[in-house]
Amino acid sequence: MKKGIHPNYRFVVFRDVATGEEFLVRSTVETKETTIWKDGKEYPLYKLEVSAYSHPFFTGRIRYVDTTGRIEKFKQKYAKYQKKGK
């Protein structure tokens, strides 16, 4: 392998900011912050907006969208343009 062309592949702690849950995996992501993991060692920290701990699909708290209401709202909003075009 050539030297200096590969990203730094190391252990990184990922923290879900919505739930506070953390997990440790190997990654090449660049970080500026560090944190102390459960084993007492210091690792780079990367903050996530959404992970499996907070995503509705994985948590089972899925919000269903009323598609009928959305279609009616769209038709009402653009009905005035249909009248002008005729």
SETI-202508 format. One record per residue: x, y, z of N, C-alpha, C in turn; residue number from 1; residue in three letters. Coordinates in nm, 3 decimals, always signed. Atoms other than C-alpha are relative to their C-alpha. Example, Ala and Ser with C-alpha at 12.3 -4.5 7.8 and 13.67 -1.06 7.14 Angstrom:
residues 2
+---------+---------+---------+---------+---------+---------+---------+---------+---------+-----+------+
|    n_px |    n_py |    n_pz |   ca_px |   ca_py |   ca_pz |    c_px |    c_py |    c_pz | seq | type |
+---------+---------+---------+---------+---------+---------+---------+---------+---------+-----+------+
|  +0.089 |  -0.119 |  +0.000 |  +1.230 |  -0.450 |  +0.780 |  +0.090 |  +0.120 |  +0.000 |   1 |  ALA |
|  -0.082 |  -0.119 |  -0.006 |  +1.367 |  -0.106 |  +0.714 |  -0.077 |  +0.109 |  +0.073 |   2 |  SER |
+---------+---------+---------+---------+---------+---------+---------+---------+---------+-----+------+
***
This chain:
residues 86
+---------+---------+---------+---------+---------+---------+---------+---------+---------+-----+------+
|    n_px |    n_py |    n_pz |   ca_px |   ca_py |   ca_pz |    c_px |    c_py |    c_pz | seq | type |
+---------+---------+---------+---------+---------+---------+---------+---------+---------+-----+------+
|  +0.083 |  -0.119 |  +0.000 |  +0.000 |  +0.000 |  +0.000 |  +0.088 |  +0.125 |  +0.000 |   1 |  MET |
|  -0.074 |  -0.126 |  +0.003 |  +0.117 |  +0.351 |  -0.074 |  -0.021 |  +0.076 |  +0.131 |   2 |  LYS |
|  +0.008 |  -0.079 |  -0.123 |  +0.190 |  +0.571 |  +0.224 |  -0.064 |  +0.135 |  -0.027 |   3 |  LYS |
|  +0.053 |  -0.136 |  +0.005 |  -0.008 |  +0.890 |  +0.286 |  -0.122 |  +0.023 |  -0.087 |   4 |  GLY |
|  +0.118 |  -0.022 |  +0.085 |  -0.303 |  +0.830 |  +0.051 |  -0.128 |  -0.057 |  +0.060 |   5 |  ILE |
|  +0.116 |  +0.065 |  -0.060 |  -0.534 |  +0.631 |  +0.278 |  -0.050 |  +0.081 |  +0.120 |   6 |  HIS |
|  +0.053 |  -0.073 |  -0.115 |  -0.770 |  +0.790 |  +0.534 |  +0.034 |  -0.072 |  +0.131 |   7 |  PRO |
|  -0.030 |  +0.053 |  -0.133 |  -0.712 |  +0.739 |  +0.906 |  -0.118 |  -0.085 |  +0.047 |   8 |  ASN |
|  +0.104 |  +0.094 |  -0.039 |  -0.917 |  +0.427 |  +0.992 |  +0.023 |  -0.039 |  +0.145 |   9 |  TYR |
|  -0.019 |  +0.021 |  -0.143 |  -0.966 |  +0.411 |  +1.368 |  -0.135 |  -0.014 |  +0.069 |  10 |  ARG |
|  +0.123 |  +0.008 |  -0.078 |  -1.221 |  +0.356 |  +1.645 |  -0.053 |  +0.141 |  +0.025 |  11 |  PHE |
|  +0.066 |  -0.129 |  -0.022 |  -1.472 |  +0.642 |  +1.676 |  -0.129 |  -0.026 |  +0.078 |  12 |  VAL |
|  +0.125 |  +0.008 |  -0.075 |  -1.756 |  +0.693 |  +1.926 |  -0.102 |  +0.087 |  -0.072 |  13 |  VAL |
|  +0.110 |  -0.073 |  +0.060 |  -2.083 |  +0.795 |  +1.758 |  -0.106 |  +0.020 |  +0.106 |  14 |  PHE |
|  +0.101 |  -0.033 |  -0.100 |  -2.335 |  +0.974 |  +1.982 |  -0.124 |  +0.055 |  -0.069 |  15 |  ARG |
|  +0.129 |  -0.050 |  +0.049 |  -2.703 |  +1.020 |  +1.895 |  -0.040 |  +0.115 |  +0.090 |  16 |  ASP |
|  +0.029 |  -0.117 |  -0.083 |  -2.779 |  +1.374 |  +2.014 |  -0.144 |  +0.002 |  +0.048 |  17 |  VAL |
|  +0.141 |  +0.002 |  -0.040 |  -3.155 |  +1.303 |  +2.034 |  -0.021 |  -0.087 |  +0.124 |  18 |  ALA |
|  +0.021 |  +0.092 |  -0.111 |  -3.124 |  +1.013 |  +2.280 |  +0.118 |  -0.008 |  +0.096 |  19 |  THR |
|  -0.119 |  +0.010 |  -0.084 |  -2.769 |  +1.036 |  +2.415 |  +0.068 |  -0.135 |  -0.008 |  20 |  GLY |
|  -0.060 |  +0.132 |  +0.015 |  -2.695 |  +0.676 |  +2.316 |  +0.131 |  +0.011 |  -0.077 |  21 |  GLU |
|  -0.130 |  +0.000 |  +0.066 |  -2.339 |  +0.600 |  +2.206 |  +0.036 |  -0.141 |  -0.044 |  22 |  GLU |
|  -0.054 |  +0.128 |  +0.043 |  -2.171 |  +0.322 |  +2.010 |  +0.138 |  +0.022 |  -0.060 |  23 |  PHE |
|  -0.139 |  -0.007 |  +0.042 |  -1.810 |  +0.250 |  +1.921 |  +0.020 |  -0.088 |  -0.122 |  24 |  LEU |
|  -0.029 |  +0.074 |  +0.123 |  -1.715 |  +0.147 |  +1.566 |  +0.125 |  +0.058 |  -0.064 |  25 |  VAL |
|  -0.114 |  -0.050 |  +0.075 |  -1.422 |  +0.183 |  +1.330 |  -0.051 |  +0.085 |  -0.114 |  26 |  ARG |
|  +0.045 |  -0.092 |  +0.103 |  -1.452 |  +0.474 |  +1.088 |  +0.115 |  +0.089 |  -0.046 |  27 |  SER |
|  -0.097 |  -0.096 |  +0.052 |  -1.260 |  +0.724 |  +0.876 |  -0.049 |  +0.143 |  +0.015 |  28 |  THR |
|  +0.059 |  -0.133 |  -0.014 |  -1.481 |  +1.020 |  +0.972 |  +0.095 |  +0.092 |  +0.078 |  29 |  VAL |
|  -0.086 |  -0.099 |  -0.067 |  -1.293 |  +1.336 |  +1.072 |  -0.079 |  +0.066 |  +0.114 |  30 |  GLU |
|  +0.065 |  -0.060 |  -0.116 |  -1.375 |  +1.474 |  +1.418 |  +0.094 |  +0.099 |  +0.068 |  31 |  THR |
|  -0.079 |  -0.096 |  -0.078 |  -1.262 |  +1.759 |  +1.641 |  -0.013 |  -0.025 |  +0.150 |  32 |  LYS |
|  +0.025 |  +0.025 |  -0.142 |  -1.403 |  +1.635 |  +1.972 |  +0.043 |  -0.141 |  +0.038 |  33 |  GLU |
|  -0.033 |  +0.133 |  -0.053 |  -1.304 |  +1.341 |  +2.192 |  -0.087 |  -0.027 |  +0.121 |  34 |  THR |
|  +0.075 |  +0.040 |  -0.118 |  -1.473 |  +1.146 |  +2.468 |  +0.066 |  -0.123 |  +0.061 |  35 |  THR |
|  -0.050 |  +0.119 |  -0.069 |  -1.387 |  +0.878 |  +2.724 |  -0.105 |  -0.109 |  -0.014 |  36 |  ILE |
|  +0.091 |  +0.112 |  +0.020 |  -1.544 |  +0.541 |  +2.637 |  -0.005 |  -0.084 |  +0.126 |  37 |  TRP |
|  +0.022 |  +0.086 |  -0.118 |  -1.655 |  +0.271 |  +2.884 |  +0.126 |  -0.075 |  +0.043 |  38 |  LYS |
|  -0.123 |  +0.071 |  -0.033 |  -1.314 |  +0.103 |  +2.867 |  +0.107 |  +0.091 |  +0.060 |  39 |  ASP |
|  -0.092 |  -0.096 |  -0.059 |  -1.146 |  +0.420 |  +3.001 |  +0.092 |  +0.068 |  -0.100 |  40 |  GLY |
|  -0.086 |  -0.061 |  +0.102 |  -0.974 |  +0.509 |  +2.673 |  -0.071 |  +0.118 |  -0.065 |  41 |  LYS |
|  +0.053 |  -0.118 |  +0.066 |  -1.018 |  +0.837 |  +2.488 |  -0.009 |  -0.028 |  -0.150 |  42 |  GLU |
|  +0.024 |  +0.022 |  +0.142 |  -1.170 |  +0.816 |  +2.139 |  -0.057 |  +0.127 |  -0.062 |  43 |  TYR |
|  +0.065 |  -0.111 |  +0.070 |  -1.276 |  +1.070 |  +1.875 |  -0.151 |  -0.014 |  +0.011 |  44 |  PRO |
|  +0.145 |  -0.001 |  -0.015 |  -1.644 |  +1.170 |  +1.907 |  -0.064 |  +0.063 |  -0.123 |  45 |  LEU |
|  +0.077 |  -0.054 |  +0.112 |  -1.887 |  +1.220 |  +1.618 |  -0.147 |  +0.000 |  +0.042 |  46 |  TYR |
|  +0.140 |  -0.014 |  -0.042 |  -2.240 |  +1.350 |  +1.690 |  -0.093 |  -0.020 |  -0.119 |  47 |  LYS |
|  +0.100 |  +0.032 |  +0.103 |  -2.534 |  +1.213 |  +1.488 |  -0.133 |  +0.064 |  +0.033 |  48 |  LEU |
|  +0.135 |  -0.052 |  -0.020 |  -2.873 |  +1.377 |  +1.440 |  -0.099 |  -0.115 |  +0.015 |  49 |  GLU |
|  +0.091 |  +0.114 |  +0.000 |  -3.047 |  +1.043 |  +1.374 |  +0.081 |  -0.128 |  -0.008 |  50 |  VAL |
|  -0.061 |  +0.133 |  +0.006 |  -2.942 |  +0.685 |  +1.440 |  -0.110 |  -0.102 |  +0.023 |  51 |  SER |
|  +0.098 |  +0.105 |  -0.025 |  -3.114 |  +0.352 |  +1.497 |  -0.069 |  +0.018 |  +0.135 |  52 |  ALA |
|  +0.059 |  -0.023 |  -0.132 |  -3.178 |  +0.466 |  +1.857 |  -0.112 |  +0.104 |  -0.003 |  53 |  TYR |
|  +0.101 |  -0.106 |  +0.003 |  -3.392 |  +0.763 |  +1.750 |  -0.086 |  +0.001 |  -0.126 |  54 |  SER |
|  +0.076 |  +0.000 |  +0.125 |  -3.519 |  +0.687 |  +1.398 |  -0.133 |  -0.072 |  +0.021 |  55 |  HIS |
|  +0.132 |  +0.060 |  -0.022 |  -3.895 |  +0.614 |  +1.395 |  -0.014 |  -0.142 |  -0.054 |  56 |  PRO |
|  +0.012 |  +0.135 |  +0.055 |  -3.856 |  +0.305 |  +1.176 |  +0.056 |  -0.104 |  +0.095 |  57 |  PHE |
|  -0.065 |  +0.097 |  -0.088 |  -3.623 |  +0.132 |  +1.423 |  -0.057 |  +0.001 |  +0.141 |  58 |  PHE |
|  +0.054 |  -0.007 |  -0.135 |  -3.791 |  +0.253 |  +1.742 |  -0.145 |  -0.048 |  +0.007 |  59 |  THR |
|  +0.138 |  +0.045 |  +0.002 |  -4.142 |  +0.150 |  +1.631 |  -0.100 |  +0.113 |  +0.019 |  60 |  GLY |
|  +0.089 |  -0.114 |  -0.016 |  -4.285 |  +0.500 |  +1.677 |  -0.014 |  +0.071 |  -0.135 |  61 |  ARG |
|  +0.017 |  -0.054 |  +0.135 |  -4.384 |  +0.559 |  +1.316 |  -0.121 |  +0.092 |  -0.003 |  62 |  ILE |
|  +0.109 |  -0.095 |  +0.016 |  -4.598 |  +0.860 |  +1.235 |  -0.058 |  -0.019 |  -0.140 |  63 |  ARG |
|  +0.065 |  +0.023 |  +0.128 |  -4.846 |  +0.779 |  +0.962 |  -0.050 |  +0.133 |  -0.056 |  64 |  TYR |
|  +0.039 |  -0.123 |  +0.066 |  -4.918 |  +1.052 |  +0.710 |  -0.135 |  -0.021 |  -0.067 |  65 |  VAL |
|  +0.132 |  +0.006 |  +0.062 |  -5.274 |  +1.120 |  +0.599 |  +0.013 |  +0.045 |  -0.145 |  66 |  ASP |
|  -0.022 |  -0.035 |  +0.141 |  -5.226 |  +1.104 |  +0.222 |  -0.124 |  +0.060 |  -0.063 |  67 |  THR |
|  +0.122 |  -0.057 |  +0.055 |  -5.589 |  +1.182 |  +0.148 |  -0.007 |  +0.148 |  +0.031 |  68 |  THR |
|  +0.001 |  -0.140 |  -0.039 |  -5.567 |  +1.508 |  +0.339 |  +0.104 |  +0.081 |  -0.075 |  69 |  GLY |
|  -0.105 |  -0.070 |  +0.073 |  -5.246 |  +1.600 |  +0.162 |  -0.043 |  +0.029 |  -0.143 |  70 |  ARG |
|  +0.045 |  -0.018 |  +0.139 |  -5.401 |  +1.552 |  -0.182 |  -0.106 |  +0.110 |  -0.007 |  71 |  ILE |
|  +0.104 |  -0.102 |  -0.003 |  -5.705 |  +1.762 |  -0.093 |  +0.059 |  +0.139 |  +0.024 |  72 |  GLU |
|  -0.065 |  -0.128 |  -0.029 |  -5.485 |  +2.036 |  +0.048 |  +0.072 |  +0.052 |  -0.124 |  73 |  LYS |
|  -0.068 |  -0.039 |  +0.123 |  -5.280 |  +2.038 |  -0.274 |  -0.099 |  +0.052 |  -0.104 |  74 |  PHE |
|  +0.101 |  -0.042 |  +0.097 |  -5.592 |  +2.062 |  -0.491 |  -0.058 |  +0.137 |  +0.035 |  75 |  LYS |
|  +0.054 |  -0.128 |  -0.043 |  -5.729 |  +2.352 |  -0.285 |  +0.102 |  +0.112 |  -0.023 |  76 |  GLN |
|  -0.104 |  -0.102 |  +0.012 |  -5.399 |  +2.537 |  -0.296 |  +0.018 |  +0.043 |  -0.146 |  77 |  LYS |
|  -0.025 |  -0.031 |  +0.140 |  -5.364 |  +2.518 |  -0.675 |  -0.127 |  +0.012 |  -0.085 |  78 |  TYR |
|  +0.126 |  -0.016 |  +0.073 |  -5.733 |  +2.547 |  -0.769 |  -0.008 |  +0.138 |  -0.065 |  79 |  ALA |
|  +0.006 |  -0.135 |  +0.055 |  -5.694 |  +2.921 |  -0.823 |  +0.083 |  +0.011 |  -0.128 |  80 |  LYS |
|  -0.080 |  -0.004 |  +0.122 |  -5.424 |  +2.859 |  -1.085 |  -0.071 |  -0.069 |  -0.118 |  81 |  TYR |
|  +0.073 |  +0.069 |  +0.105 |  -5.646 |  +2.619 |  -1.277 |  -0.108 |  +0.090 |  -0.059 |  82 |  GLN |
|  +0.104 |  -0.091 |  +0.047 |  -5.921 |  +2.883 |  -1.300 |  +0.059 |  +0.108 |  -0.089 |  83 |  LYS |
|  -0.064 |  -0.105 |  +0.079 |  -5.679 |  +3.146 |  -1.434 |  +0.046 |  -0.051 |  -0.136 |  84 |  LYS |
|  -0.053 |  +0.057 |  +0.125 |  -5.539 |  +2.914 |  -1.701 |  -0.109 |  -0.029 |  -0.102 |  85 |  GLY |
|  +0.108 |  +0.036 |  +0.092 |  -5.881 |  +2.834 |  -1.855 |  -0.060 |  +0.118 |  -0.068 |  86 |  LYS |
+---------+---------+---------+---------+---------+---------+---------+---------+---------+-----+------+
***
